[in-house]
């Protein structure tokens, strides 16, 4: 038995994958893919360096338990928005997969984007596909050593800067850069910079298509979201078969051939090394490199483009393509509801949070003629980026009063603990009573928070 044909020698558990040397594809989809790479990497690397209101525009400050996203500050109590965002992203993935296949994988997935960047570096240093193959097969000479060394230096530099940028979303990136340069950064900063850098280096530099084929779960369950009207990259077998070589300008029908000249260019440009002419395969990441390669060949042969193209099973079978169908309608409606709900929740969210904590050391105190007294602590969270002033009142029982400052000043984006004492005349207390604390913004009376609590006293028979 020979392993190259797919059969394995007795006792062999697996067959190692050979290195794939994708040829550079040129065309409209290659341009879109590179544009997506530049835009997404630019957003990732440039995001932490943006400033907003005197601070880093995008910062997930875990020690302070605050997420800064431009002018929006999210507190732990706002994590529901993060959950909604994750749900929106998941439903969006389902929607676009049902609509147009694996667009995410081919153009926006981090694995695809960073692999594209690493391959571009490899092409610039080592040359095109043929030169890279010859270089790997050649003995170690000065030319091979300096090219391999330069490629590794650029790969490692990009990977480390990626790790540095990733940590810069959780620690002020300017302070992080200064501490790393002076070797005063903490062990966790060093760990995550090196760990994320190593992961980028390994995944994008060496594992590449193996991540998509064997590690990514999306490749396994994508078929469940496809139907006969999902746009996928397809080889038009009816038009292309039978394959065969011929000279340019020859009418394939005269030789009993299809339009496919069996040049294998579609295979050579594929980053996962598959042959799209064998039909839809889970390894296909829908990067459309094979479309660009085939269109270029069709142009040279003076044949119509589209032998390999984005299409649907129904279109291949000369049936009508339906973009509006139950699953796309349901996904779109769910998306609209989720996005509208999240946007509304963010717009109407209160800029102040109040928590009421009763004093657990004593249920109540009898203060003579004044009545029964209970002690509380109000935790006022000012979520705005400016100092605010609040008034505190209480209601719920006749004659109730609160002893505290008339105006409570809370610094910007901080938590202020305010001890208060609430007093109620004896005759108005009946064991446990419901009361409400009202915290109102002095400058903006529309901002008001009402929190409920219990007032304890003796049980009168």
Beta strands, then each sheet from edge to edge (+ up, - down):
strand 1: 51-52
strand 2: 55-56
strand 3: 58-61
strand 4: 66-69
strand 5: 72-75
strand 6: 232-235
strand 7: 308-311
strand 8: 352-358
strand 9: 365-366
strand 10: 372-382
strand 11: 388-395
strand 12: 401-403
strand 13: 408-410
strand 14: 414-424
strand 15: 432-441
strand 16: 448-456
sheet 1: 1+ 2-
sheet 2: 3+ 4- 5+
sheet 3: 6+ 7-
sheet 4: 8+ 10- 9+
sheet 5: 8+ 10- 14+ 12-
sheet 6: 13+ 11- 15+ 16-
end
